[in-house]
């Protein structure tokens, strides 16, 4: 490559001043914007005291809660006494009324609890031996507290008179004088299909099927299939029936809200479009009406209709209907104002009535766009319906919010999230498929 | 009419005519089936919504405007007193007319009315969330674009990741972070921000896929690496569109952060819900008015800026 002479460079600079000597603003604009953003972030940091909040956040909970999404823990208390060791479970244990899990082995006064292949807890009335791989810890059960023998490994902690040993995900045990409280964790959702009160509980799929198909009636008043369905629907810890009904409410809210909004926005948009209705006042009034509906937030509409109709999907439908009439009306009227006038002129020139001009000159152009916009809003409203539901407008939102506020039902939250995600993905797929078909038609 | 017409047609013509009649008939039948199906769905949906609602539609219809009627202020100045935290002549010791209570003193005697402060909080949530969404969406969108990344798995992963961020219910993110950080504006920001990453990322990668690849080709010819190609070839062309989408998202986020606020995220949304629940009419009206004005202002500002950035095009709704 030839090196350029200084003259040639100067010549270049002279010929392209915009490139080599751009005006100050052009040159430093990105820098100024970046500095502004950094300053703004600092301001927000101070305004929300983000640093303090993040530092005081209980981040260890994040892991615990996230774990609760996909697993469950079974609690059991072992009381070693010279007369006989007892193993007890809470009253509403996931293991039913007479738990006898395989990970608890009772042999006379000795109880062994397995936490995995090489992790176990060996309890008798004198001491507890916790084994984790090659390491093990002996804790003497004295009356005045648990006494660990030897140095504590890093998976055990001593707090006053109590020793806590952890086995990672598999669980942990608190060794307290007179008793050992064990929490054993399993991956999965406990009793997802049948709860412990159900006669089908604990049976394998094959057994349940054979009971339904050929077994004797368990309850004389209904068939086994009906009983099985009833037990699933009213499962006490998962509440399938309630969750699915609420989910359907959310879907109905989004569907009806969007549908009604698009039906009402459709004629109004013709009035708002200045090329269709050449009347300044009619245009302005309809457009300002759309702006009003849109700018009164969905939140305000939701709160208003919750007051008017009481909590439930009617309030949600109305809120989505009012907000989206405004939004869709605006979009529709803008679409109408951008249509190709030639088709209308053609229809008009053959002497069609005004209604027929709209029907054959305008509708074929805009209908696919209108439908596609409505489908898009349908999909996004499914998400909005979840949120306004939490304020009392009905649907799964409130149930979700309540389950979260208890801080213990994260597995129920996970279940509902999976359902909502499934619904959104399905609707997204349907809406995309329909929209691409509509778009394909309109281009040909 | 078709009968008289077919009498004059040739045999071929008759066949075509019959075929056309069949097609038209089938089409009509499909339309009817769809229309009836839709009507049944609508009727069923409305019935279901009405059944599972706390109040029934026709019972409650006469009371629709009771609430709006309750909101009518006692005199013309009451709303402004509530908005600007001025002492009210109706003050009776209760919270209802105790406007100066919520004043936020900035320095000395200079105060910011409570609702303006809360509105600012909501606006800041929205702006910061949009900013976060923009930055992360910007970083990830190039990985999802077909014309920049040839590796199918990276593209697939990036797209699915954005889809999940977008579809994940905001309220769950807010609730999860509220459990860790306690209720307040920061969980709301996380919720809105995370959703924005997914929503903007999707719009961004579609813009990138439609970019003109000539600049990229030129850069490739002189041996630029991937980051240089993206930085000098793609970013300058897509930036105006990116900004336009981010502004559109800002409009949506102002609304979203108000709503998230109402379910415990702080800001003006929470104030509104509380004041409606407590029956403080003047306060409620003041908040509604403030919210209304703010949303219009943000929309107008964003529309003006977008017009300057990309002209009349790209005004389609997205996200």
Interface residues (C-beta under 8 A of the other chain):
Chain A: X37 X40 X41 X44 X47 X48 X50 X53 X54 X56 X57 X58 X59 X61 X62 X65 X245 X248 X249 X252 X253 X255 X256 X259 X291 X295 X296 X297 X298 X299 X300 X302 X303 X304 X307 X308 X309 X310 X311 X312 X313 X314 X315 X317 X327 X331 X334 X373 X376 X380 X383 X384 X386 X387 X388 X390 X391 X394 X397 X400 X401 X404 X405 X407 X413 X417 X420 X421 X424 X425 X428
Chain B: X41 X42 X45 X46 X48 X49 X50 X52 X53 X54 X55 X57 X60 X63 X64 X65 X66 X67 X68 X121 X124 X127 X128 X131 X163 X164 X167 X168 X169 X170 X171 X172 X175 X176 X178 X179 X180 X181 X182 X184 X185 X186 X189 X255 X256 X258 X259 X260 X262 X263 X269 X272 X273 X276 X288 X291 X292 X295 X296 X299 X315 X317 X319
